[in-house]
């Protein structure tokens, strides 16, 4: 039996660069792990099956963990099965990568349980078939991501802030978010690459201004934010609430709807948690958080 923790991620900035001929988008972002985490237990079985404590998740072939197991089965020519028990703590449709993290954790756990030999590149390719940000979760650390999000440059980032995540109980479809940035109603919000306030990459901005949240507020943007905040007043209100509670920087993660705030003071962060958790799901991550993969 194998027990794994599948951690959430936030996006520290997210630039949508262009729509590709294959229908995907080229992006630029930085992935960074945070709390909470989902809990995954893997047990040997004659078939590939899954049970979950979340009534909102499919437990058939539509589930990413099931897909991950079956893709690995086919790749390795294995007939082994696995029973996956999934305890959800990461909100669904929140921009925190929960499903992708679960799939990656399942792949890593099964490789260990079945004792299969597979190259990092082959595992990355399987992950990419499951989702654009699944490859990120196959390795530890923070990563600068380009392409669809699968071209990864892992680097050392000591984020010296308390991170307060708020899930406003709004489910955002990633498909809808990408479609909406091309909606004529929102074209005025669409950033033009040439007009960005900085020619620095997001990685450079983070490394050069890690202690300067004023620069974060000026230079780190999430291109999905104008669309989502326009359509969902609750999400916009949460962002304002984080600043009001003392956050030095606040931004939506991924395509939303979770908003995270960076706090320099532990007590201020805990006060924000106490205040905002009366209405929303709130999670707190301590500074320099670096979880190790099981």
C-alpha positions as CSV (number, residue, x, y, z in Angstrom):
1,X,0.0,0.0,0.0
2,X,1.3,3.5,-0.9
3,X,0.1,6.8,0.6
4,X,0.8,10.0,-1.2
5,X,0.1,13.7,-0.7
6,X,-1.0,15.6,-3.8
7,X,-0.3,19.3,-3.1
8,X,-2.2,22.3,-4.6
9,X,-0.4,24.9,-6.6
10,X,-0.8,28.6,-7.2
11,X,0.2,30.6,-10.3
12,X,2.6,33.5,-9.6
13,X,1.5,35.5,-12.6
14,X,0.0,34.1,-15.8
15,X,0.4,35.5,-19.2
16,X,-1.6,34.2,-22.2
17,X,0.7,34.8,-25.2
18,X,-1.2,33.5,-28.2
19,X,-3.6,30.9,-29.5
20,X,-1.9,28.1,-31.3
21,X,-2.9,26.3,-34.5
22,X,-3.7,23.1,-32.4
23,X,-6.3,25.0,-30.4
24,X,-4.2,25.3,-27.2
25,X,-2.7,28.5,-26.0
26,X,1.0,29.4,-25.3
27,X,1.3,30.7,-21.8
28,X,3.9,31.9,-19.4
29,X,3.5,31.3,-15.7
30,X,5.2,30.2,-12.5
31,X,3.9,27.2,-10.6
32,X,4.4,27.1,-6.9
33,X,3.1,24.4,-4.4
34,X,1.0,25.4,-1.4
35,X,-1.4,23.8,1.1
36,X,-3.9,22.1,1.0
37,X,-3.2,18.6,-0.3
38,X,-5.3,15.7,-1.4
39,X,-4.6,12.3,0.1
40,X,-4.2,9.3,-2.2
41,X,-3.9,5.6,-1.1
42,X,-2.9,3.0,-3.7
43,X,-3.5,-0.7,-3.1
44,X,-2.8,-3.7,-5.4
45,X,-5.9,-4.9,-7.2
46,X,-6.9,-7.1,-10.1
47,X,-8.6,-4.0,-11.8
48,X,-8.2,-0.3,-11.9
49,X,-10.8,1.2,-9.6
50,X,-11.3,4.4,-7.6
51,X,-13.3,5.5,-4.6
52,X,-13.5,9.1,-3.4
53,X,-15.1,11.0,-0.5
54,X,-16.2,13.7,-2.9
55,X,-19.6,13.2,-4.5
56,X,-18.6,15.7,-7.2
57,X,-15.9,13.6,-8.7
58,X,-16.5,10.8,-11.3
59,X,-15.1,7.4,-10.3
60,X,-15.1,5.9,-13.8
61,X,-12.9,6.4,-16.8
62,X,-13.6,10.2,-16.7
63,X,-11.5,10.5,-13.6
64,X,-7.9,11.7,-14.2
65,X,-6.5,9.2,-11.7
66,X,-8.2,6.3,-13.5
67,X,-6.9,7.7,-16.9
68,X,-3.4,8.0,-15.5
69,X,-3.4,4.4,-14.2
70,X,-4.7,3.0,-17.5
71,X,-2.2,5.1,-19.7
72,X,0.6,3.7,-17.6
73,X,-0.8,0.2,-17.9
74,X,-0.8,0.5,-21.7
75,X,2.6,2.1,-21.9
76,X,4.3,-0.5,-19.7
77,X,2.3,-3.5,-21.0
78,X,1.2,-4.3,-17.5
79,X,-1.9,-6.2,-16.5
80,X,-1.6,-5.2,-12.9
81,X,-4.5,-3.3,-11.4
82,X,-4.7,-0.7,-8.6
83,X,-7.4,0.5,-6.2
84,X,-7.2,4.2,-5.7
85,X,-8.7,5.9,-2.6
86,X,-8.9,9.6,-2.9
87,X,-9.6,12.0,-0.1
88,X,-10.3,15.5,-1.5
89,X,-9.2,18.6,0.4
90,X,-8.3,20.8,-2.6
91,X,-11.5,22.5,-3.9
92,X,-12.6,21.4,-7.4
93,X,-12.6,24.0,-10.2
94,X,-10.6,26.4,-8.1
95,X,-7.5,27.1,-10.2
96,X,-5.3,25.1,-7.7
97,X,-4.5,22.1,-10.0
98,X,-6.1,19.5,-7.7
99,X,-7.1,17.1,-10.4
100,X,-3.7,17.4,-12.1
101,X,-1.8,16.9,-8.9
102,X,-3.9,13.8,-8.1
103,X,-3.1,12.4,-11.5
104,X,0.6,13.0,-11.1
105,X,0.7,11.6,-7.6
106,X,-1.1,8.5,-8.9
107,X,1.4,8.0,-11.7
108,X,4.3,8.3,-9.3
109,X,2.8,6.0,-6.7
110,X,1.9,3.3,-9.3
111,X,5.4,3.4,-10.8
112,X,6.7,2.7,-7.3
113,X,4.1,0.0,-6.5
114,X,4.5,-1.8,-9.8
115,X,8.2,-1.4,-9.8
116,X,8.2,-0.3,-13.5
117,X,11.2,1.2,-15.2
118,X,10.1,4.4,-17.1
119,X,12.1,7.4,-18.2
120,X,11.3,10.9,-16.8
121,X,10.5,12.0,-20.4
122,X,8.1,9.1,-21.0
123,X,6.3,9.9,-17.7
124,X,6.1,13.5,-18.7
125,X,4.5,12.6,-22.0
126,X,1.9,10.5,-20.2
127,X,1.3,13.4,-17.9
128,X,0.8,15.7,-20.8
129,X,-1.9,13.5,-22.3
130,X,-3.8,14.0,-19.1
131,X,-3.5,17.8,-18.8
132,X,-1.2,20.7,-19.6
133,X,-0.1,21.2,-16.0
134,X,0.2,17.5,-14.9
135,X,3.9,17.3,-15.9
136,X,4.7,20.1,-13.3
137,X,3.5,17.9,-10.5
138,X,5.8,15.0,-11.3
139,X,8.8,16.8,-9.8
140,X,9.4,18.9,-6.7
141,X,9.8,22.6,-6.5
142,X,8.8,25.8,-8.2
143,X,8.8,25.9,-12.0
144,X,8.8,28.6,-14.7
145,X,6.4,27.2,-17.3
146,X,6.0,28.1,-21.0
147,X,4.4,26.4,-24.1
148,X,1.1,24.9,-23.0
149,X,2.5,24.9,-19.5
150,X,4.6,21.7,-20.1
151,X,8.0,23.3,-20.8
152,X,9.3,23.5,-17.3
153,X,12.3,25.2,-15.8
154,X,12.5,24.3,-12.1
155,X,14.3,26.9,-10.0
156,X,14.9,27.8,-6.3
157,X,12.3,30.2,-4.9
158,X,12.2,31.0,-1.2
159,X,8.8,32.8,-1.0
160,X,9.1,34.7,2.3
161,X,5.4,35.3,2.7
162,X,2.5,33.8,4.5
163,X,0.1,32.7,1.8
164,X,-3.6,32.9,2.5
165,X,-5.8,31.1,-0.1
166,X,-9.5,31.8,-0.4
167,X,-11.9,29.7,-2.4
168,X,-15.1,31.7,-2.9
169,X,-17.2,28.6,-3.7
170,X,-17.3,29.6,-7.4
171,X,-16.5,26.9,-10.0
172,X,-14.7,28.3,-13.0
173,X,-14.4,26.1,-16.2
174,X,-10.9,26.5,-17.7
175,X,-12.5,25.9,-21.1
176,X,-14.9,28.8,-20.5
177,X,-12.0,31.0,-19.3
178,X,-9.9,30.5,-22.4
179,X,-13.0,31.0,-24.6
180,X,-13.9,34.2,-22.8
181,X,-10.6,36.0,-23.3
182,X,-11.5,36.0,-27.0
183,X,-15.0,37.3,-26.4
184,X,-15.4,40.8,-28.0
185,X,-16.9,42.1,-24.7
186,X,-13.5,41.5,-23.0
187,X,-11.1,42.4,-25.8
188,X,-10.4,45.8,-24.1
189,X,-9.1,43.8,-21.1
190,X,-6.8,41.6,-23.2
191,X,-3.2,42.5,-22.6
192,X,-1.1,43.3,-25.6
193,X,2.4,41.8,-25.2
194,X,4.1,44.9,-26.5
195,X,2.2,47.0,-23.9
196,X,3.3,45.0,-20.8
197,X,4.9,47.0,-18.1
198,X,8.0,44.8,-18.1
199,X,9.9,42.8,-20.7
200,X,11.2,40.6,-17.9
201,X,10.0,37.0,-17.7
202,X,7.8,36.1,-14.7
203,X,10.8,34.1,-13.3
204,X,13.0,37.2,-13.5
205,X,10.4,39.4,-11.9
206,X,10.1,37.0,-8.9
207,X,13.8,36.5,-8.4
208,X,14.7,40.2,-8.8
209,X,11.8,41.6,-6.7
210,X,11.1,38.8,-4.2
211,X,11.0,41.2,-1.3
212,X,9.2,44.1,-3.1
213,X,5.5,43.4,-3.3
214,X,4.9,46.9,-4.8
215,X,6.7,45.5,-7.9
216,X,4.6,42.4,-7.7
217,X,1.5,44.6,-7.9
218,X,2.9,46.5,-10.8
219,X,4.4,43.6,-12.8
220,X,2.7,40.3,-11.9
221,X,-0.6,39.9,-13.8
222,X,-3.0,37.1,-14.4
223,X,-4.5,37.6,-17.8
224,X,-7.6,35.6,-16.8
225,X,-8.4,38.0,-13.9
226,X,-10.3,40.8,-15.8
227,X,-12.6,38.3,-17.3
228,X,-13.4,36.3,-14.2
229,X,-13.7,39.3,-11.9
230,X,-16.0,41.0,-14.3
231,X,-18.3,37.9,-14.5
232,X,-18.1,36.9,-10.8
233,X,-18.5,39.7,-8.3
234,X,-17.9,37.3,-5.4
235,X,-14.3,36.6,-6.7
236,X,-13.7,40.4,-7.1
237,X,-14.9,41.0,-3.6
238,X,-12.6,38.3,-2.2
239,X,-9.6,40.0,-3.8
240,X,-10.6,43.3,-2.3
241,X,-11.1,41.6,1.1
242,X,-7.6,40.2,1.1
243,X,-6.1,43.6,0.6
244,X,-8.4,45.0,3.2
245,X,-7.2,42.3,5.6
246,X,-3.5,43.3,5.1
247,X,-2.3,41.4,2.1
248,X,0.6,43.1,0.3
249,X,-0.2,41.4,-2.9
250,X,-3.3,39.4,-4.0
251,X,-4.0,37.6,-7.3
252,X,-6.3,34.9,-8.7
253,X,-4.6,31.5,-9.3
254,X,-4.9,30.0,-12.7
255,X,-8.3,30.4,-14.4
256,X,-9.8,30.9,-10.9
257,X,-11.7,31.1,-8.8
258,X,-9.2,30.9,-5.8
259,X,-7.6,34.2,-4.8
260,X,-4.3,34.1,-2.8
261,X,-2.8,36.9,-0.7
262,X,0.8,37.4,0.4
263,X,1.3,38.6,3.9
264,X,4.5,39.7,5.6
265,X,3.2,39.2,9.1
266,X,2.1,36.0,10.7
267,X,-0.5,37.5,13.0
268,X,-2.0,39.6,10.2
269,X,-2.3,36.4,8.1
270,X,-3.9,34.5,10.9
271,X,-6.3,37.4,11.5
272,X,-7.3,37.3,7.9
273,X,-7.9,33.6,8.2
274,X,-10.1,34.1,11.2
275,X,-12.1,36.8,9.6
276,X,-12.5,35.3,6.1
277,X,-13.0,31.7,7.0
278,X,-16.4,32.7,8.4
279,X,-17.6,33.0,4.8
280,X,-15.2,31.0,2.7
281,X,-12.9,28.0,2.5
282,X,-9.5,29.4,3.6
283,X,-6.1,27.8,3.7
284,X,-2.8,29.2,5.1
285,X,0.7,28.2,3.9
286,X,3.8,29.3,5.9
287,X,6.8,31.1,4.4
288,X,9.4,29.1,2.4
289,X,7.1,26.1,2.2
290,X,8.7,23.3,0.2
291,X,6.9,20.0,0.5
292,X,8.7,16.8,-0.5
293,X,7.1,14.3,-2.8
294,X,6.4,11.0,-1.1
